[in-house]
Amino acid sequence: MPDLRGHGDSAAPHEASAYPPDVLADDGFALLEHLELTDYDLGGYSLGARTTIRMLVRDATPGRAVVAGMGLDGIVDANASIAYFRRVLANPGTFERGSPEWMAEAFLQTVGGDPVALLLVLDTSVDTLREALAHIDTPTLVAVGADDEARRSAEALATALPNGRFVELPGNHMSAVTKPDLGVAIADFLDRTDT
């Protein structure tokens, strides 16, 4: 599993020049090349889901793809979907304990995210034209929590993908990823023999 720049143990420079547009997709392609992967599956959650879509529209060729914690709105209008995380990163320590923002901040601290670097990472987000989604032939699972804000447009994302499949999971954006249902849905999808 890649450790995205600005997250975990990866470099987290504070210079904007280290974060050109679509750099996470660039990093994904560099990793595929470095590992010499030609037979692989690709997936991600939230920011990782957007990165997966960006790689797919830029001609990545996985056998299957998983786009979790993301809906169509966050793909075609990246800035609208990242406004929430911008607010969380820009106002640390100000959110009511137990609130979604508090949970997001706690998660970002747990993964070792550098707030300055993560704000710069968010600036690399690129919109994807809806028309481009129609050219993604890869069988793609779109999975989202029932109480996730992305749920409103996740089914539309699955519909926009020629081989999209939708599954609703229990939880919200921060909790769905912690429940076993997500892992089970991914394993079932990757194990399918049909297309």
FISE-157649 format. One record per residue (C-alpha): residue number from 1; residue in three letters; x, y, z. Coordinates in Angstrom, 2 decimals, decimal comma, always signed. Example, Ala and Ser with C-alpha at 12.3 -4.5 7.8 and 13.67 -1.06 7.14 Angstrom:
<bases>
+-----+-----+---------+---------+---------+
:   k :   r :       x :       y :       z :
+-----+-----+---------+---------+---------+
:   1 : ALA :  +12,30 :   -4,50 :   +7,80 :
:   2 : SER :  +13,67 :   -1,06 :   +7,14 :
+-----+-----+---------+---------+---------+
</bases>
This chain:
<bases>
+-----+-----+---------+---------+---------+
:   k :   r :       x :       y :       z :
+-----+-----+---------+---------+---------+
:   1 : MET :   +0,00 :   +0,00 :   +0,00 :
:   2 : PRO :   +1,54 :   +3,33 :   -0,97 :
:   3 : ASP :   +2,30 :   +5,92 :   +1,67 :
:   4 : LEU :   +1,12 :   +9,11 :   -0,05 :
:   5 : ARG :   +3,29 :  +12,21 :   +0,06 :
:   6 : GLY :   +2,41 :  +14,37 :   +3,03 :
:   7 : HIS :   +1,13 :  +11,30 :   +4,90 :
:   8 : GLY :   +2,82 :   +8,84 :   +7,25 :
:   9 : ASP :   +6,54 :   +8,37 :   +6,67 :
:  10 : SER :   +6,63 :   +9,92 :   +3,20 :
:  11 : ALA :   +8,32 :  +13,25 :   +2,62 :
:  12 : ALA :   +6,16 :  +16,23 :   +3,55 :
:  13 : PRO :   +7,89 :  +19,31 :   +2,14 :
:  14 : HIS :   +6,22 :  +22,65 :   +2,74 :
:  15 : GLU :   +7,11 :  +24,10 :   -0,68 :
:  16 : ALA :   +4,22 :  +24,33 :   -3,15 :
:  17 : SER :   +6,59 :  +23,31 :   -5,96 :
:  18 : ALA :   +6,64 :  +19,77 :   -4,50 :
:  19 : TYR :   +2,90 :  +19,44 :   -5,22 :
:  20 : PRO :   +2,12 :  +19,92 :   -8,93 :
:  21 : PRO :   -1,40 :  +19,19 :  -10,20 :
:  22 : ASP :   -2,32 :  +15,48 :  -10,23 :
:  23 : VAL :   +0,93 :  +14,53 :   -8,49 :
:  24 : LEU :   -0,64 :  +11,64 :   -6,57 :
:  25 : ALA :   -1,59 :   +9,97 :   -9,85 :
:  26 : ASP :   +1,95 :  +10,66 :  -11,09 :
:  27 : ASP :   +3,27 :   +8,98 :   -7,94 :
:  28 : GLY :   +0,99 :   +6,00 :   -8,56 :
:  29 : PHE :   +2,31 :   +5,56 :  -12,09 :
:  30 : ALA :   +5,89 :   +5,89 :  -10,83 :
:  31 : LEU :   +5,22 :   +3,14 :   -8,28 :
:  32 : LEU :   +3,76 :   +0,83 :  -10,95 :
:  33 : GLU :   +6,84 :   +1,42 :  -13,09 :
:  34 : HIS :   +9,24 :   +0,97 :  -10,18 :
:  35 : LEU :   +7,60 :   -2,34 :   -9,22 :
:  36 : GLU :   +7,31 :   -3,33 :  -12,90 :
:  37 : LEU :   +3,65 :   -4,20 :  -12,35 :
:  38 : THR :   +1,59 :   -5,21 :  -15,35 :
:  39 : ASP :   -0,95 :   -7,47 :  -13,59 :
:  40 : TYR :   -2,46 :   -5,59 :  -10,68 :
:  41 : ASP :   -5,65 :   -4,25 :   -9,10 :
:  42 : LEU :   -5,95 :   -0,63 :   -8,03 :
:  43 : GLY :   -8,00 :   +1,06 :   -5,36 :
:  44 : GLY :   -8,27 :   +3,71 :   -2,73 :
:  45 : TYR :  -10,44 :   +5,36 :   -0,14 :
:  46 : SER :  -11,41 :   +9,05 :   -0,23 :
:  47 : LEU :   -8,34 :  +10,88 :   -1,58 :
:  48 : GLY :   -7,04 :   +7,48 :   -2,69 :
:  49 : ALA :  -10,31 :   +6,90 :   -4,56 :
:  50 : ARG :   -9,92 :  +10,18 :   -6,43 :
:  51 : THR :   -6,32 :   +9,19 :   -7,22 :
:  52 : THR :   -7,56 :   +5,83 :   -8,54 :
:  53 : ILE :  -10,00 :   +7,57 :  -10,88 :
:  54 : ARG :   -7,30 :   +9,98 :  -12,05 :
:  55 : MET :   -5,03 :   +7,03 :  -12,87 :
:  56 : LEU :   -7,84 :   +5,25 :  -14,71 :
:  57 : VAL :   -8,65 :   +8,26 :  -16,90 :
:  58 : ARG :   -4,93 :   +8,57 :  -17,60 :
:  59 : ASP :   -4,88 :   +5,01 :  -18,95 :
:  60 : ALA :   -3,90 :   +2,86 :  -15,98 :
:  61 : THR :   -4,84 :   -0,75 :  -16,80 :
:  62 : PRO :   -5,63 :   -2,66 :  -13,60 :
:  63 : GLY :   -7,69 :   -5,82 :  -13,76 :
:  64 : ARG :  -10,16 :   -4,32 :  -11,30 :
:  65 : ALA :  -10,50 :   -1,06 :   -9,40 :
:  66 : VAL :  -12,01 :   -0,01 :   -6,09 :
:  67 : VAL :  -13,23 :   +3,53 :   -5,49 :
:  68 : ALA :  -14,40 :   +3,84 :   -1,88 :
:  69 : GLY :  -15,58 :   +6,80 :   +0,17 :
:  70 : MET :  -16,10 :   +8,93 :   -2,93 :
:  71 : GLY :  -19,00 :   +9,94 :   -5,15 :
:  72 : LEU :  -19,38 :  +11,55 :   -8,54 :
:  73 : ASP :  -19,50 :  +15,06 :   -7,05 :
:  74 : GLY :  -16,02 :  +14,65 :   -5,55 :
:  75 : ILE :  -14,63 :  +13,41 :   -8,86 :
:  76 : VAL :  -16,02 :  +16,07 :  -11,20 :
:  77 : ASP :  -15,60 :  +18,95 :   -8,71 :
:  78 : ALA :  -12,59 :  +18,12 :   -6,58 :
:  79 : ASN :  -12,43 :  +21,50 :   -4,86 :
:  80 : ALA :  -15,97 :  +21,24 :   -3,52 :
:  81 : SER :  -15,27 :  +17,88 :   -1,94 :
:  82 : ILE :  -12,01 :  +18,94 :   -0,31 :
:  83 : ALA :  -13,40 :  +22,10 :   +1,30 :
:  84 : TYR :  -14,33 :  +20,04 :   +4,37 :
:  85 : PHE :  -10,77 :  +18,74 :   +4,82 :
:  86 : ARG :   -9,31 :  +22,21 :   +4,19 :
:  87 : ARG :  -11,43 :  +23,47 :   +7,11 :
:  88 : VAL :  -10,31 :  +20,60 :   +9,34 :
:  89 : LEU :   -6,63 :  +21,10 :   +8,52 :
:  90 : ALA :   -6,76 :  +24,89 :   +8,86 :
:  91 : ASN :   -8,49 :  +24,86 :  +12,28 :
:  92 : PRO :   -6,85 :  +22,17 :  +14,40 :
:  93 : GLY :   -8,07 :  +21,71 :  +17,94 :
:  94 : THR :  -11,25 :  +23,74 :  +17,45 :
:  95 : PHE :  -13,81 :  +21,00 :  +16,84 :
:  96 : GLU :  -16,22 :  +19,52 :  +19,35 :
:  97 : ARG :  -15,12 :  +16,11 :  +20,61 :
:  98 : GLY :  -16,95 :  +13,36 :  +18,72 :
:  99 : SER :  -17,95 :  +15,61 :  +15,81 :
: 100 : PRO :  -17,13 :  +14,47 :  +12,26 :
: 101 : GLU :  -14,47 :  +17,19 :  +12,03 :
: 102 : TRP :  -12,92 :  +16,06 :  +15,32 :
: 103 : MET :  -12,86 :  +12,47 :  +14,04 :
: 104 : ALA :  -11,25 :  +13,57 :  +10,77 :
: 105 : GLU :   -8,60 :  +15,53 :  +12,65 :
: 106 : ALA :   -7,89 :  +12,54 :  +14,91 :
: 107 : PHE :   -7,57 :  +10,29 :  +11,88 :
: 108 : LEU :   -5,14 :  +12,67 :  +10,17 :
: 109 : GLN :   -3,03 :  +12,76 :  +13,33 :
: 110 : THR :   -3,11 :   +8,95 :  +13,57 :
: 111 : VAL :   -1,74 :   +8,53 :  +10,04 :
: 112 : GLY :   +1,01 :  +11,03 :  +10,73 :
: 113 : GLY :   -0,30 :  +13,63 :   +8,33 :
: 114 : ASP :   +1,53 :  +16,95 :   +8,25 :
: 115 : PRO :   -1,21 :  +19,63 :   +8,13 :
: 116 : VAL :   +0,79 :  +22,07 :   +5,99 :
: 117 : ALA :   +1,79 :  +19,34 :   +3,53 :
: 118 : LEU :   -1,74 :  +17,92 :   +3,44 :
: 119 : LEU :   -3,17 :  +21,32 :   +2,53 :
: 120 : LEU :   -0,68 :  +21,40 :   -0,34 :
: 121 : VAL :   -1,67 :  +17,85 :   -1,32 :
: 122 : LEU :   -5,29 :  +18,99 :   -1,51 :
: 123 : ASP :   -4,22 :  +21,72 :   -3,93 :
: 124 : THR :   -3,04 :  +19,02 :   -6,37 :
: 125 : SER :   -6,58 :  +17,74 :   -6,90 :
: 126 : VAL :   -7,78 :  +17,81 :  -10,51 :
: 127 : ASP :  -11,37 :  +17,66 :  -11,73 :
: 128 : THR :  -12,27 :  +14,73 :  -13,97 :
: 129 : LEU :  -14,69 :  +15,33 :  -16,82 :
: 130 : ARG :  -17,79 :  +13,18 :  -16,54 :
: 131 : GLU :  -17,33 :  +12,23 :  -20,20 :
: 132 : ALA :  -13,92 :  +10,75 :  -19,35 :
: 133 : LEU :  -15,53 :   +8,31 :  -16,92 :
: 134 : ALA :  -17,46 :   +6,72 :  -19,80 :
: 135 : HIS :  -14,12 :   +5,54 :  -21,25 :
: 136 : ILE :  -13,06 :   +3,58 :  -18,16 :
: 137 : ASP :  -13,63 :   -0,07 :  -19,06 :
: 138 : THR :  -12,13 :   -1,48 :  -15,86 :
: 139 : PRO :  -14,63 :   -3,28 :  -13,62 :
: 140 : THR :  -14,89 :   -0,83 :  -10,71 :
: 141 : LEU :  -16,46 :   -1,19 :   -7,28 :
: 142 : VAL :  -17,85 :   +2,04 :   -5,82 :
: 143 : ALA :  -18,28 :   +1,54 :   -2,07 :
: 144 : VAL :  -19,50 :   +4,17 :   +0,37 :
: 145 : GLY :  -20,93 :   +4,42 :   +3,87 :
: 146 : ALA :  -24,67 :   +4,93 :   +4,16 :
: 147 : ASP :  -24,10 :   +8,04 :   +6,29 :
: 148 : ASP :  -21,21 :   +9,41 :   +4,23 :
: 149 : GLU :  -21,84 :  +12,78 :   +2,56 :
: 150 : ALA :  -20,40 :  +11,18 :   -0,61 :
: 151 : ARG :  -23,31 :   +8,69 :   -0,54 :
: 152 : ARG :  -25,51 :  +11,26 :   -2,32 :
: 153 : SER :  -23,57 :  +10,84 :   -5,56 :
: 154 : ALA :  -21,81 :   +7,48 :   -5,20 :
: 155 : GLU :  -24,49 :   +5,56 :   -7,09 :
: 156 : ALA :  -24,23 :   +8,16 :   -9,87 :
: 157 : LEU :  -20,49 :   +7,49 :  -10,03 :
: 158 : ALA :  -21,07 :   +3,75 :  -10,37 :
: 159 : THR :  -23,63 :   +4,45 :  -13,10 :
: 160 : ALA :  -21,23 :   +6,78 :  -14,95 :
: 161 : LEU :  -18,65 :   +3,98 :  -15,14 :
: 162 : PRO :  -19,39 :   +1,41 :  -17,89 :
: 163 : ASN :  -18,49 :   -1,47 :  -15,55 :
: 164 : GLY :  -19,29 :   +0,18 :  -12,23 :
: 165 : ARG :  -20,83 :   -1,67 :   -9,32 :
: 166 : PHE :  -22,23 :   +0,06 :   -6,26 :
: 167 : VAL :  -22,29 :   -1,18 :   -2,68 :
: 168 : GLU :  -23,50 :   +0,68 :   +0,39 :
: 169 : LEU :  -21,71 :   +0,05 :   +3,67 :
: 170 : PRO :  -22,63 :   +0,87 :   +7,26 :
: 171 : GLY :  -21,08 :   +4,03 :   +8,70 :
: 172 : ASN :  -20,01 :   +7,51 :   +7,71 :
: 173 : HIS :  -16,89 :   +8,72 :   +5,93 :
: 174 : MET :  -14,63 :   +8,18 :   +8,92 :
: 175 : SER :  -16,20 :   +5,01 :  +10,32 :
: 176 : ALA :  -17,02 :   +2,98 :   +7,20 :
: 177 : VAL :  -13,34 :   +2,43 :   +6,54 :
: 178 : THR :  -12,90 :   +0,92 :  +10,03 :
: 179 : LYS :  -15,66 :   -1,68 :   +9,72 :
: 180 : PRO :  -15,08 :   -5,19 :   +8,32 :
: 181 : ASP :  -17,86 :   -4,69 :   +5,75 :
: 182 : LEU :  -15,53 :   -2,66 :   +3,51 :
: 183 : GLY :  -12,86 :   -5,35 :   +3,47 :
: 184 : VAL :  -15,45 :   -8,05 :   +2,80 :
: 185 : ALA :  -16,96 :   -6,05 :   -0,09 :
: 186 : ILE :  -13,51 :   -5,47 :   -1,62 :
: 187 : ALA :  -12,46 :   -9,11 :   -1,23 :
: 188 : ASP :  -15,74 :  -10,34 :   -2,77 :
: 189 : PHE :  -15,36 :   -7,92 :   -5,69 :
: 190 : LEU :  -11,73 :   -8,80 :   -6,38 :
: 191 : ASP :  -12,54 :  -12,52 :   -6,16 :
: 192 : ARG :  -15,30 :  -12,34 :   -8,80 :
: 193 : THR :  -14,72 :  -14,29 :  -11,97 :
: 194 : ASP :  -17,29 :  -12,37 :  -14,04 :
: 195 : THR :  -16,60 :   -8,90 :  -15,43 :
+-----+-----+---------+---------+---------+
</bases>
